[in-house]
Amino acid sequence: MTTPSDDFPEQPRPVQPTLPPNLSGAPDSVALGSTLTTADSAFSAAPTSALSAQAPQKVKVRGKLLKLMLSMSVANLAIFSIWGAVPGILLPLQVQGIVGDGAKAGTLALVSTIGAFAAMVAQPIAGMVSDRTRSRFGRRAPWMVGGALIGGLALLGMAAANSIVQIAIAWVIVQIAYNFAQGPLSAILPDRVPSAVRGTFAALSGLGLMLGALGGQIAGAAFASSIPTGYLVFAGAALIVIVLFIVLNPDKSNKGEPKPPFNFVAFLRTFWVSPVKHPDFFWGFTGRLLLFAGYFMVTGFQLFILQDYIGLKGGAVAMVPVLGLLSLAGTLISTLVGGPLSDKMGRRKPLVIIAGVILAVSLLFPLVMPTVTGMMIFSFVSGLGFGAYQSVDTALMSEVLPSKDDFAKDLGVLNIAATLPQTLAPGIAGAIVVAFGNIYTPLFPIGIVIALLGAFAVLPIKSVR
């Protein structure tokens, strides 16, 4: 950090969050501060503050930073393809094959709920332990590789399962293991990326996430008649991509760094996002949780909706790739525009709200048009809304993290708001369907209300415009 000069006499001023030791650091704050750069490093660390979003510094995305951005997008694609293919296609088909049509909704709801709570606990723990890990490969890499390896083995266990109990156990391990890879991976954004380009970075990273989630459904449909092979392919692809990410973007050794103090009681409190102590983080967390829940209640239960609500029965699997491609088209357009536009405007909240409203509106189409056409329109429009929301909201949330020493843990808590709805939504949808006598119609108005609440939840955030 630059030192005071005659032109800028030293005076009391707010300071900014401590950055990871592989960059350069300064004391804690949430307000103004100068841009930090590291000698001989491609990464500039900018302050995480409202001013960062309002008047970003000029940072060129090139060299190591460009490589990091592109490879992180691919890593997100690999992991989220699992979340798209398994709970969206392979797991429902596997459950349906074991229990039949009559019990498929309730059984999937049970298995999804158990796995979702495993994910909820795993993400913050993964972040906490990676924040405190000291190794020659840095704090994140060991957990990312270990999570991808163990998660892959658990997917192979699901491939060999022939009972609901076996599937549930293996699915819990999958959730825990891949969250131990995903949590540290998400911490790389505040670890290494300047605030001035986090919108662009988050857009590309979010694009990988959405391509994975939607592309996973498309690829998963291709393995509908060979579910074990699908599990093997997704497991192997994720492991290879994560290892390549570590090799291409090596972190510095942090073996000599002191570990931040750990308080177990304080850690348990992180599962409760305090609206008093960290109001901006609370509202961002709540907004993401609600909007993701509204979206994934429909997309996460899409196969059964196509089978029973639209009436495609055996033709439902073949329609999944079509809807996935439409969603991808909408996502590509809005993701590539949303993040960079928020950087240029210096404003995040208006774009987040607009994107959330678009997503909520998309849920009207299957409600008023319970046809293949209605689902196709929904897929494209929801892709527009969700892609823009994902890219801009990720940048917004990177600027309201509560702790300077616990980036990964805090992002792990935040990622509960993303992964919990994605894995729990099929369970919630199944419970709603069963409660209304195997009727799917209520999913859409309930999803609209939840998504709108999520879109406007960012309004109370004060530190980011």
N, C-alpha and C positions, 0 to 999 in steps of 0.2 A: 504494500500500500504506500502511496506517495506520502511524503512527510510535509509538514507545513513549510511554506516559503514566505518571503517578504510580501509577495502578492496576496497570499492567503494566510494571514496571521492565525496562529493557533487560538482556538476558542472552544468552549464547551459545545459539543454537538452530539446528536444521536449516532450510534454506531450500528454495524450490521452483523448478520449471523456469521458465526464461525463456519468456515468451509472445511471440507475434508482436507487432511494434511497433505494429500497428493497435489493439492492446489496451493493456495495461500490463504491465510485466515485473518480475521479481525474479531473484536469482541461482539457481544450480542446486542441486537436491537431489532426493531421492525420499521425503522424509518430511513432517513437519508444516509448516504455514504458514497464514497468514491468507488469507481470500478477497480476490481482487483485483477491483476494479471500475474501469471507465473512465468518466470524466466525459463526459456527453452521449452515451453509447453504450448500446445496448440489450443489449450482451453483458457478462456477468460472467465473468471467467476464474477458475476455481477450481483448486486445486492438483491435480496428477496424482499421487495417492498412495494408499496403502492406506487411510488415514484418510478420504479423500474418498469412497471406496466404502462405508466402514463408517458414517460419520456425516455424510451429505450436508447441505450448506447448503440453505436454502429459496431456490429460484430460480423465478420465474414465467416460463413460456414464453408470451410475448406480443409484440406489436409486431414489430420487426425480427427478433427471434429466432424467433418463430413463422413468419414469412414465409420465413426461411432454412430452417427445418426442412421446411416443406411443399414448397418449391421444390427442395430437395436430394433429397427423395424422388422427385419427378417426374424430375429429372435422372438419378438412378440407374435409374429405370424405363426411360428412353429408351436409355441405354447398355446396360443388361443385357438389354433386349429383343433387342438384336443378338446377344448371347452365347447367348440362348435360341433364337432363330430360325435363325441361320446354322449353327453347328456341330450343333444339334439336329435341324433339318429340312432347310433349303435346301441346305447343303453336302453332306450324305449323299445327297440326291436327285440333286444335280448330278453327284456322283461316280458314283453308280449308273447314271445315264443315259449316262455316257461309257465306263465300263469293264464294265458289266454286273453281274449278281448274283454270278458266280463270284469276282470280284476286289474286290468292293466293300469288304469288311471290312479287308483288308490295305491297300488304297489309302487309305481314310479314315484308317487308323491312321498311315500315313506323312505325309499332309498335316497331320493334327492335331498330330503330334509336332513337325514343323517350325514350325508356327505357335505352339505352346506355348512353345518355347524362345525365340522372338522376343518373346513376351509377358513371359517371365521376365526377360529382359535390359532390356526397355523400361521396366517399371514403376519400378525404382529410379533409372534414369537420368532419367526424367521427373520424379520427385520431387526429385532432386538439382538439376536445372537450375531447377525452379520455386522451390525454396528460395532460390536465388541470383539469381533474376530481379528486376530493378529497373525498374519502369515506372510510368506515371501510373495504370495500372489495377491495380496491385498485382502480387503474384508469381504468382498462380494463373491469372488470367483469360486472358492471351495464349495459354498452352499448352492450356487447355481448348478455346478456340475453334479454334485451329489444328489440334489433334488431331481434333476433330469434322469439320472441313472436309476434311482430307486423308484421314481414314478413310472419309468418304462417297464421295470420288472413287475410293478403292480398291475399295469395294463395287461401284461402277459398273463398275470393271475386271473384277471377278468376274462380273458380269452378262454381260459381253461375251466371257468366256473360253470356249474350246471345246477345251481340252486340260488335262490334269492339271498340267503344268508352269505354264501360265498361271494356273490356279486357285491353285496353291501360292504363286506369287510375290505375287499380289494378296492372298491371305489373310495372308501375312506382313506386308504393309504395313498391312492392316486392324488386325492385332494391335498393331503398334507404335503406329500413330496413335491408336487409341482408348484405349490405355493411357496415352498422353500427355495425354489428356483426363481419364481416370478417376483417375490417380494424384494430380494436383493437386486434383481434386474431393474425394477421400477425406481430404485433409489439412485440409479446412475444419472437420472435427469437432474436432481439437485446436486448430486456429487460433482458433476463434471461440466454441466451446460450453463452458459451465461444466461441470465434472466432475459436479456434483450432478444434472444433468439429461441426462447423456450416455446413460444407459440408455434414457430415453424418446426422446431424439433418435435414438439408434442403432436403436431399434425402428421408428420411422417411416421412417428412411433405409433400414433393412434391408427394410422392407415394400416400398418402391419397388424395391429390388434384386430381391426375390423375385417381385413382380408382373411385373417386367420379364423375368426369366429364364423364368418359367412362362408368362406372357402372351405372351412372344416365341414360344414353341413353338406356342401356340394360333394366334396371328396368322400365324406361318410356315406352318402347315398350310393356311391359307386361300390362300397363294400357291404351293401345291405344283404347280399346273399352269401357273404363270406366275412362274418363279423370278426372272428379271430385274426384273420389276415389284416383287417383294418386296424385292430389294436396294435399289431406288430409294426405296421408301417408308420403309424403316428408316433409310437414310442421311439423307434429308431431315428426318425427325422428330427424329433425334438432334441435328442441327445447329440446328434451330429451338429446341429445348428448352434446349440449352446456351447459346445466345445470350440467350434470355430469362432464364435463371438469372443471367447476368452483369449484365444490365440491371436486374433486380429486386433484386439483392444486390451492389451495387457495392462494391469494396474501395477503400481509400484509396491514394493514390499513395505509393510507397515509394522514389522515385527518389533521395532523399538518404540513404538508410540504408546503412551499411557492409555489405559482403557477408561472410558467415562464411568463414573460411579453408577452402580446399579442398586436400585431400591425395589424389592419385589412388590411391596404394597403399591408403590407408585406405578409400577408396570401394570398391575391389575387394574388400576384406575384408568389406564389408557383405553380399556375396552368401553369405558364411558366417556364420550366426547362432551366435555363440559361446555354448555352454552354461556356460562358466566366467565370462566377462565379463558377460553379460546372461542369466542363467539363466531369469528369468521370461519375458522376450521369447522365448527359445529354446523353452520349453515351450509357450507360447501359439502360436507359429508352427508347431511340430510338430503340435500338436493340430488346428489348423485345416487344415493340409495333409493330414493323414491322414483326417479326417472328410469333408472335401470330396471327396477322392479316392474314398472308399467310396461316397459318394452319387452322384457324377457318373459313376462307372463304369457305373451302371445307367441313370440318367436321360439321360446324354449319348449313350448307345447305344440309347435307347428305341425309335427307329423300326425298327432292324433286329431288336431283340428282339421287337417286336410282329409283324414280318413272318415271322420264322423260328422263334422259340422258342414264341410263343403260336400261330402258324400263321394269322395274319390275311392275309398276303400283300398283295394290293392294297387291302384294307380297313384297313391299318395307319394310313395318314395320317388317315383319318376318326376313328380312336380317339384320336389325340394330343390334340385339344382337350378331349375328355371327361376324360382323365387330368389334363390341365392344370388344368381347373376344379376337380377334386377336390383337387389339390395346393394350389391357391389358397385353397380353403376352409379347409384345415388350417393353411395359412400365416397367413391373416388372423387366425384365432383365437389361435394361439400367439404370433405376433409382437406383437400388441397387448397381450397379457398379460405376456409374458416380460420385456421391457425395463423397463416401469414397476414390475413386481414386484421385479426385482432392485434398483431404486432404493429401493423401500420397505423391503426387507429389509436393504439395505446389504451384500448378499452376491451374488457373481457365480458362483463356482465350482460350488456345488451345482446351480444351474439349468443351467449349461453341461453338466455330466455327465449329468443327467437327460435333457436334450434329445438328447444324443448317443446315449444308450442307446435312446431311443424310435426314433431314426432307424435304428439298427442292427437293432432288432427288426422294423422295417417290411420289411426285405429278406428276412425269412423267408417272407413271404406268397407272392411269386412262385415261391419255391423249392419250397414244399410244395403250392402251387396254381398250376401253370403254365397259367392260364386268364385270360380277361379279368377275371373277378371278383377273382382274386388280384392282378392289376395295379391294379385299382381300389382295393382295400384298401391296397395298398402306397403308392399315390399320396397318399391322404388321410393315412395315418399318418406317412409320411415328410415330408409338408408340416407336420404338427404339430411333429415333431422338428426339422426344418431351420429353420423359422421362428423357433422359440424360441432355437435355438442361434445363429443369425445375429444376432439382436437383442442377446442378452446377451453373446455373445463379442466383438462389436464394442466394446461399452462396456468390457469387461474389458481388451481389448488397447490401448485408448486410454490406459490407466493404467499400462502397463508399457513404453512406448516408450523406447528407450535414450538418445536424444539430444535436448537442449533446442533445438538449432539446426537440426535436420534432420527436422522432423515429416514432411514429404512424402516424403523419401527413405526414412525408416524405415517409413512406411505403404506406400510402394511395395514395399519388401522384404516386408512383411507381406502385401500383396495378391498377391504371388507365390503364397502359400499358398491364396488363393481362386481366382485366375484360372488358375494353372497346372493344377490338377486339372480345372477346368471345360473347358479347351481340350485338355488332354492325355488326359483320361479316355476319350474315344472311341478314341484311339489305343491306350491300355492295354487297353481292353476288346476292341478288334479283335485285338490281339496274343494275348490270352488265348484268344479264340474260335478263332483260327487254330491256336494251339499245341495245343489240345485237339480238333482235327479238325472245326472248324466246329460245336462244341457250346457252347451258351450257359449251361448249368447252373452251371459253376464260377464265373461272375461273382458269384453271390449269396453263397455262403459266403466267398469272398475279400473281397467288399465288407463283409460283417458283421464279420469280424476287423479289417479296416482301420479301420472306423468306431468300433468299441469301443476300439481303441488310441487313436484321436483323442480320444474322449470323456474318457478317464481321463488323458490327457497333461497336463491342467491341474492335476492334484493337487499336483505339486511347486512350483507358483507360491506364493510367500510374501508378496508385497507387496499382494496382493488376496485378500480372503476369498471 
